[in-house]
Amino acid sequence: MPAAHVSRVRALYRRVLLLHRALPPDLKALGDQYVKDEFRRHKTAGAAEAQRFLQEWEAYAAVLWQQANENRQNSTEKACFGAVLPEEKLNDFRDEQIGQLQELMQEATKPSRQFSITEPRKPKF
């Protein structure tokens, strides 16, 4: 891979993880793990798939940035994140991607999340 491509991927990866700081803790943990898994999974993707991957994650980062700013400006209202996934976009997904999306939706909508976020405790002496 050319150095410019690697640099672009790393910058996008860092930007998405930084944007996740605006999410509620449970969604941040879920999102961070998903990002790490997806970027790792696409390390060996072909040029065309890598380009599409980057475009989709850049679009995600742009939407998340916009939503984080809107939520900051409307601090009295409950934070709102996410977007509707159009059916035509779903039709472009492979079966594996549909399965991943289903798993992600189930995890994100669980009443008791897999992740337990707690503040670090001070050691007792």
PyMOL commands that place a pseudoatom at each C-alpha (Angstrom):
pseudoatom trace, name=CA, resn=MET, resi=1, chain=A, elem=C, hetatm=0, pos=[0.000, 0.000, 0.000]
pseudoatom trace, name=CA, resn=PRO, resi=2, chain=A, elem=C, hetatm=0, pos=[1.265, 3.498, -0.774]
pseudoatom trace, name=CA, resn=ALA, resi=3, chain=A, elem=C, hetatm=0, pos=[2.262, 5.620, 2.224]
pseudoatom trace, name=CA, resn=ALA, resi=4, chain=A, elem=C, hetatm=0, pos=[-0.409, 8.222, 1.397]
pseudoatom trace, name=CA, resn=HIS, resi=5, chain=A, elem=C, hetatm=0, pos=[-3.136, 5.562, 1.602]
pseudoatom trace, name=CA, resn=VAL, resi=6, chain=A, elem=C, hetatm=0, pos=[-1.869, 4.266, 4.946]
pseudoatom trace, name=CA, resn=SER, resi=7, chain=A, elem=C, hetatm=0, pos=[-1.715, 7.820, 6.291]
pseudoatom trace, name=CA, resn=ARG, resi=8, chain=A, elem=C, hetatm=0, pos=[-5.293, 8.508, 5.137]
pseudoatom trace, name=CA, resn=VAL, resi=9, chain=A, elem=C, hetatm=0, pos=[-6.557, 5.306, 6.777]
pseudoatom trace, name=CA, resn=ARG, resi=10, chain=A, elem=C, hetatm=0, pos=[-4.818, 6.059, 10.074]
pseudoatom trace, name=CA, resn=ALA, resi=11, chain=A, elem=C, hetatm=0, pos=[-6.111, 9.641, 10.130]
pseudoatom trace, name=CA, resn=LEU, resi=12, chain=A, elem=C, hetatm=0, pos=[-9.669, 8.460, 9.498]
pseudoatom trace, name=CA, resn=TYR, resi=13, chain=A, elem=C, hetatm=0, pos=[-9.367, 5.768, 12.175]
pseudoatom trace, name=CA, resn=ARG, resi=14, chain=A, elem=C, hetatm=0, pos=[-8.181, 8.338, 14.733]
pseudoatom trace, name=CA, resn=ARG, resi=15, chain=A, elem=C, hetatm=0, pos=[-10.880, 10.835, 13.706]
pseudoatom trace, name=CA, resn=VAL, resi=16, chain=A, elem=C, hetatm=0, pos=[-13.679, 8.284, 14.140]
pseudoatom trace, name=CA, resn=LEU, resi=17, chain=A, elem=C, hetatm=0, pos=[-12.399, 7.232, 17.571]
pseudoatom trace, name=CA, resn=LEU, resi=18, chain=A, elem=C, hetatm=0, pos=[-12.176, 10.889, 18.608]
pseudoatom trace, name=CA, resn=LEU, resi=19, chain=A, elem=C, hetatm=0, pos=[-15.717, 11.534, 17.395]
pseudoatom trace, name=CA, resn=HIS, resi=20, chain=A, elem=C, hetatm=0, pos=[-16.937, 8.574, 19.434]
pseudoatom trace, name=CA, resn=ARG, resi=21, chain=A, elem=C, hetatm=0, pos=[-16.057, 10.561, 22.562]
pseudoatom trace, name=CA, resn=ALA, resi=22, chain=A, elem=C, hetatm=0, pos=[-19.288, 12.488, 21.965]
pseudoatom trace, name=CA, resn=LEU, resi=23, chain=A, elem=C, hetatm=0, pos=[-21.355, 9.294, 22.235]
pseudoatom trace, name=CA, resn=PRO, resi=24, chain=A, elem=C, hetatm=0, pos=[-22.918, 7.997, 25.445]
pseudoatom trace, name=CA, resn=PRO, resi=25, chain=A, elem=C, hetatm=0, pos=[-20.426, 5.648, 27.184]
pseudoatom trace, name=CA, resn=ASP, resi=26, chain=A, elem=C, hetatm=0, pos=[-22.147, 2.389, 26.227]
pseudoatom trace, name=CA, resn=LEU, resi=27, chain=A, elem=C, hetatm=0, pos=[-22.430, 3.383, 22.548]
pseudoatom trace, name=CA, resn=LYS, resi=28, chain=A, elem=C, hetatm=0, pos=[-18.850, 4.667, 22.573]
pseudoatom trace, name=CA, resn=ALA, resi=29, chain=A, elem=C, hetatm=0, pos=[-17.582, 1.299, 23.806]
pseudoatom trace, name=CA, resn=LEU, resi=30, chain=A, elem=C, hetatm=0, pos=[-19.649, -0.569, 21.218]
pseudoatom trace, name=CA, resn=GLY, resi=31, chain=A, elem=C, hetatm=0, pos=[-18.643, 1.825, 18.432]
pseudoatom trace, name=CA, resn=ASP, resi=32, chain=A, elem=C, hetatm=0, pos=[-14.949, 1.779, 19.303]
pseudoatom trace, name=CA, resn=GLN, resi=33, chain=A, elem=C, hetatm=0, pos=[-14.854, -2.013, 19.238]
pseudoatom trace, name=CA, resn=TYR, resi=34, chain=A, elem=C, hetatm=0, pos=[-16.732, -2.112, 15.930]
pseudoatom trace, name=CA, resn=VAL, resi=35, chain=A, elem=C, hetatm=0, pos=[-14.366, 0.433, 14.344]
pseudoatom trace, name=CA, resn=LYS, resi=36, chain=A, elem=C, hetatm=0, pos=[-11.307, -1.501, 15.506]
pseudoatom trace, name=CA, resn=ASP, resi=37, chain=A, elem=C, hetatm=0, pos=[-12.708, -4.781, 14.167]
pseudoatom trace, name=CA, resn=GLU, resi=38, chain=A, elem=C, hetatm=0, pos=[-13.743, -3.301, 10.818]
pseudoatom trace, name=CA, resn=PHE, resi=39, chain=A, elem=C, hetatm=0, pos=[-10.471, -1.506, 10.151]
pseudoatom trace, name=CA, resn=ARG, resi=40, chain=A, elem=C, hetatm=0, pos=[-8.543, -4.650, 11.092]
pseudoatom trace, name=CA, resn=ARG, resi=41, chain=A, elem=C, hetatm=0, pos=[-10.804, -6.771, 8.862]
pseudoatom trace, name=CA, resn=HIS, resi=42, chain=A, elem=C, hetatm=0, pos=[-10.170, -4.494, 5.864]
pseudoatom trace, name=CA, resn=LYS, resi=43, chain=A, elem=C, hetatm=0, pos=[-6.373, -4.320, 6.121]
pseudoatom trace, name=CA, resn=THR, resi=44, chain=A, elem=C, hetatm=0, pos=[-6.007, -6.708, 3.184]
pseudoatom trace, name=CA, resn=ALA, resi=45, chain=A, elem=C, hetatm=0, pos=[-8.903, -5.410, 1.077]
pseudoatom trace, name=CA, resn=GLY, resi=46, chain=A, elem=C, hetatm=0, pos=[-8.386, -4.841, -2.625]
pseudoatom trace, name=CA, resn=ALA, resi=47, chain=A, elem=C, hetatm=0, pos=[-8.059, -1.316, -4.000]
pseudoatom trace, name=CA, resn=ALA, resi=48, chain=A, elem=C, hetatm=0, pos=[-11.713, -0.934, -5.048]
pseudoatom trace, name=CA, resn=GLU, resi=49, chain=A, elem=C, hetatm=0, pos=[-13.072, -2.322, -1.778]
pseudoatom trace, name=CA, resn=ALA, resi=50, chain=A, elem=C, hetatm=0, pos=[-10.622, -0.190, 0.236]
pseudoatom trace, name=CA, resn=GLN, resi=51, chain=A, elem=C, hetatm=0, pos=[-11.771, 2.945, -1.591]
pseudoatom trace, name=CA, resn=ARG, resi=52, chain=A, elem=C, hetatm=0, pos=[-15.438, 2.173, -0.909]
pseudoatom trace, name=CA, resn=PHE, resi=53, chain=A, elem=C, hetatm=0, pos=[-14.604, 1.348, 2.722]
pseudoatom trace, name=CA, resn=LEU, resi=54, chain=A, elem=C, hetatm=0, pos=[-12.894, 4.715, 3.197]
pseudoatom trace, name=CA, resn=GLN, resi=55, chain=A, elem=C, hetatm=0, pos=[-15.734, 6.620, 1.516]
pseudoatom trace, name=CA, resn=GLU, resi=56, chain=A, elem=C, hetatm=0, pos=[-18.319, 5.025, 3.788]
pseudoatom trace, name=CA, resn=TRP, resi=57, chain=A, elem=C, hetatm=0, pos=[-16.305, 5.662, 6.959]
pseudoatom trace, name=CA, resn=GLU, resi=58, chain=A, elem=C, hetatm=0, pos=[-15.619, 9.260, 5.894]
pseudoatom trace, name=CA, resn=ALA, resi=59, chain=A, elem=C, hetatm=0, pos=[-19.364, 9.764, 5.382]
pseudoatom trace, name=CA, resn=TYR, resi=60, chain=A, elem=C, hetatm=0, pos=[-19.994, 8.232, 8.821]
pseudoatom trace, name=CA, resn=ALA, resi=61, chain=A, elem=C, hetatm=0, pos=[-17.433, 10.571, 10.395]
pseudoatom trace, name=CA, resn=ALA, resi=62, chain=A, elem=C, hetatm=0, pos=[-19.063, 13.586, 8.719]
pseudoatom trace, name=CA, resn=VAL, resi=63, chain=A, elem=C, hetatm=0, pos=[-22.541, 12.621, 9.968]
pseudoatom trace, name=CA, resn=LEU, resi=64, chain=A, elem=C, hetatm=0, pos=[-21.264, 11.902, 13.475]
pseudoatom trace, name=CA, resn=TRP, resi=65, chain=A, elem=C, hetatm=0, pos=[-19.424, 15.250, 13.574]
pseudoatom trace, name=CA, resn=GLN, resi=66, chain=A, elem=C, hetatm=0, pos=[-22.598, 17.069, 12.496]
pseudoatom trace, name=CA, resn=GLN, resi=67, chain=A, elem=C, hetatm=0, pos=[-24.764, 15.231, 15.032]
pseudoatom trace, name=CA, resn=ALA, resi=68, chain=A, elem=C, hetatm=0, pos=[-22.263, 15.847, 17.851]
pseudoatom trace, name=CA, resn=ASN, resi=69, chain=A, elem=C, hetatm=0, pos=[-22.276, 19.586, 17.055]
pseudoatom trace, name=CA, resn=GLU, resi=70, chain=A, elem=C, hetatm=0, pos=[-26.082, 19.688, 16.923]
pseudoatom trace, name=CA, resn=ASN, resi=71, chain=A, elem=C, hetatm=0, pos=[-26.297, 17.864, 20.242]
pseudoatom trace, name=CA, resn=ARG, resi=72, chain=A, elem=C, hetatm=0, pos=[-23.840, 20.311, 21.822]
pseudoatom trace, name=CA, resn=GLN, resi=73, chain=A, elem=C, hetatm=0, pos=[-25.923, 23.268, 20.626]
pseudoatom trace, name=CA, resn=ASN, resi=74, chain=A, elem=C, hetatm=0, pos=[-29.160, 21.692, 21.899]
pseudoatom trace, name=CA, resn=SER, resi=75, chain=A, elem=C, hetatm=0, pos=[-27.754, 20.625, 25.254]
pseudoatom trace, name=CA, resn=THR, resi=76, chain=A, elem=C, hetatm=0, pos=[-31.150, 20.784, 26.951]
pseudoatom trace, name=CA, resn=GLU, resi=77, chain=A, elem=C, hetatm=0, pos=[-32.507, 17.987, 24.753]
pseudoatom trace, name=CA, resn=LYS, resi=78, chain=A, elem=C, hetatm=0, pos=[-31.537, 14.322, 24.855]
pseudoatom trace, name=CA, resn=ALA, resi=79, chain=A, elem=C, hetatm=0, pos=[-28.596, 13.557, 22.552]
pseudoatom trace, name=CA, resn=CYS, resi=80, chain=A, elem=C, hetatm=0, pos=[-29.590, 11.933, 19.289]
pseudoatom trace, name=CA, resn=PHE, resi=81, chain=A, elem=C, hetatm=0, pos=[-27.228, 9.891, 17.124]
pseudoatom trace, name=CA, resn=GLY, resi=82, chain=A, elem=C, hetatm=0, pos=[-27.781, 7.701, 14.087]
pseudoatom trace, name=CA, resn=ALA, resi=83, chain=A, elem=C, hetatm=0, pos=[-29.361, 7.807, 10.666]
pseudoatom trace, name=CA, resn=VAL, resi=84, chain=A, elem=C, hetatm=0, pos=[-31.886, 5.888, 8.619]
pseudoatom trace, name=CA, resn=LEU, resi=85, chain=A, elem=C, hetatm=0, pos=[-30.312, 3.322, 6.331]
pseudoatom trace, name=CA, resn=PRO, resi=86, chain=A, elem=C, hetatm=0, pos=[-32.102, 3.547, 2.945]
pseudoatom trace, name=CA, resn=GLU, resi=87, chain=A, elem=C, hetatm=0, pos=[-33.328, 0.301, 1.421]
pseudoatom trace, name=CA, resn=GLU, resi=88, chain=A, elem=C, hetatm=0, pos=[-31.329, 0.875, -1.795]
pseudoatom trace, name=CA, resn=LYS, resi=89, chain=A, elem=C, hetatm=0, pos=[-28.150, 0.994, 0.269]
pseudoatom trace, name=CA, resn=LEU, resi=90, chain=A, elem=C, hetatm=0, pos=[-29.127, -2.198, 2.083]
pseudoatom trace, name=CA, resn=ASN, resi=91, chain=A, elem=C, hetatm=0, pos=[-29.591, -3.894, -1.285]
pseudoatom trace, name=CA, resn=ASP, resi=92, chain=A, elem=C, hetatm=0, pos=[-25.899, -3.254, -2.035]
pseudoatom trace, name=CA, resn=PHE, resi=93, chain=A, elem=C, hetatm=0, pos=[-24.777, -5.152, 1.085]
pseudoatom trace, name=CA, resn=ARG, resi=94, chain=A, elem=C, hetatm=0, pos=[-23.370, -8.665, 0.938]
pseudoatom trace, name=CA, resn=ASP, resi=95, chain=A, elem=C, hetatm=0, pos=[-24.935, -11.348, 3.150]
pseudoatom trace, name=CA, resn=GLU, resi=96, chain=A, elem=C, hetatm=0, pos=[-21.970, -11.098, 5.532]
pseudoatom trace, name=CA, resn=GLN, resi=97, chain=A, elem=C, hetatm=0, pos=[-22.535, -7.351, 5.898]
pseudoatom trace, name=CA, resn=ILE, resi=98, chain=A, elem=C, hetatm=0, pos=[-26.249, -7.847, 6.568]
pseudoatom trace, name=CA, resn=GLY, resi=99, chain=A, elem=C, hetatm=0, pos=[-25.323, -10.318, 9.315]
pseudoatom trace, name=CA, resn=GLN, resi=100, chain=A, elem=C, hetatm=0, pos=[-22.880, -7.836, 10.857]
pseudoatom trace, name=CA, resn=LEU, resi=101, chain=A, elem=C, hetatm=0, pos=[-25.478, -5.087, 10.711]
pseudoatom trace, name=CA, resn=GLN, resi=102, chain=A, elem=C, hetatm=0, pos=[-28.039, -7.347, 12.402]
pseudoatom trace, name=CA, resn=GLU, resi=103, chain=A, elem=C, hetatm=0, pos=[-25.574, -8.197, 15.185]
pseudoatom trace, name=CA, resn=LEU, resi=104, chain=A, elem=C, hetatm=0, pos=[-24.700, -4.535, 15.657]
pseudoatom trace, name=CA, resn=MET, resi=105, chain=A, elem=C, hetatm=0, pos=[-28.365, -3.547, 15.839]
pseudoatom trace, name=CA, resn=GLN, resi=106, chain=A, elem=C, hetatm=0, pos=[-29.088, -6.283, 18.392]
pseudoatom trace, name=CA, resn=GLU, resi=107, chain=A, elem=C, hetatm=0, pos=[-26.129, -5.219, 20.539]
pseudoatom trace, name=CA, resn=ALA, resi=108, chain=A, elem=C, hetatm=0, pos=[-27.001, -1.520, 20.329]
pseudoatom trace, name=CA, resn=THR, resi=109, chain=A, elem=C, hetatm=0, pos=[-30.634, -2.073, 21.305]
pseudoatom trace, name=CA, resn=LYS, resi=110, chain=A, elem=C, hetatm=0, pos=[-30.111, -4.578, 24.133]
pseudoatom trace, name=CA, resn=PRO, resi=111, chain=A, elem=C, hetatm=0, pos=[-31.724, -3.448, 27.382]
pseudoatom trace, name=CA, resn=SER, resi=112, chain=A, elem=C, hetatm=0, pos=[-28.628, -4.544, 29.316]
pseudoatom trace, name=CA, resn=ARG, resi=113, chain=A, elem=C, hetatm=0, pos=[-25.600, -3.878, 27.203]
pseudoatom trace, name=CA, resn=GLN, resi=114, chain=A, elem=C, hetatm=0, pos=[-22.633, -6.211, 26.902]
pseudoatom trace, name=CA, resn=PHE, resi=115, chain=A, elem=C, hetatm=0, pos=[-20.346, -3.401, 28.022]
pseudoatom trace, name=CA, resn=SER, resi=116, chain=A, elem=C, hetatm=0, pos=[-20.254, -2.173, 31.573]
pseudoatom trace, name=CA, resn=ILE, resi=117, chain=A, elem=C, hetatm=0, pos=[-18.699, 1.245, 31.824]
pseudoatom trace, name=CA, resn=THR, resi=118, chain=A, elem=C, hetatm=0, pos=[-17.604, 2.306, 35.277]
pseudoatom trace, name=CA, resn=GLU, resi=119, chain=A, elem=C, hetatm=0, pos=[-15.326, 4.959, 36.625]
pseudoatom trace, name=CA, resn=PRO, resi=120, chain=A, elem=C, hetatm=0, pos=[-11.907, 3.672, 37.637]
pseudoatom trace, name=CA, resn=ARG, resi=121, chain=A, elem=C, hetatm=0, pos=[-11.719, 3.051, 41.344]
pseudoatom trace, name=CA, resn=LYS, resi=122, chain=A, elem=C, hetatm=0, pos=[-9.039, 4.421, 43.564]
pseudoatom trace, name=CA, resn=PRO, resi=123, chain=A, elem=C, hetatm=0, pos=[-6.956, 1.697, 45.190]
pseudoatom trace, name=CA, resn=LYS, resi=124, chain=A, elem=C, hetatm=0, pos=[-7.666, 1.067, 48.856]
pseudoatom trace, name=CA, resn=PHE, resi=125, chain=A, elem=C, hetatm=0, pos=[-4.644, 1.261, 51.107]
for i in range(1, 125): cmd.bond("trace and resi %d" % i, "trace and resi %d" % (i + 1))
show_as sticks, trace
zoom trace
